Amino acid sequence: MAQKITLEINNSNPIELKAKEKSLQQIATLPTDVIVFLGELAGSKKAVDKLMSNQKLIKSMLL
């Protein structure tokens, strides 16, 4: 059964807000353990920096 969660996103222009909404909707379809892991990564500045610095490599390998 689907349930709704409301998130408050501050300081976003309408284009950024739509992009975040679409991304969060895609993330919401992932298994819980994957979401928890992504949350752990998101909570680490070092992990986010590493992911972003390797963004092109990761995309080329996986997409």
Number of C-alpha atoms within 10 A of each C-alpha: 2 4 4 5 5 5 7 4 9 7 7 10 8 9 9 11 14 12 11 14 14 12 11 11 11 10 14 12 10 11 9 11 9 13 14 12 11 12 11 11 14 14 11 11 10 11 13 13 12 11 15 12 11 11 11 10 11 12 9 8 7 6 5
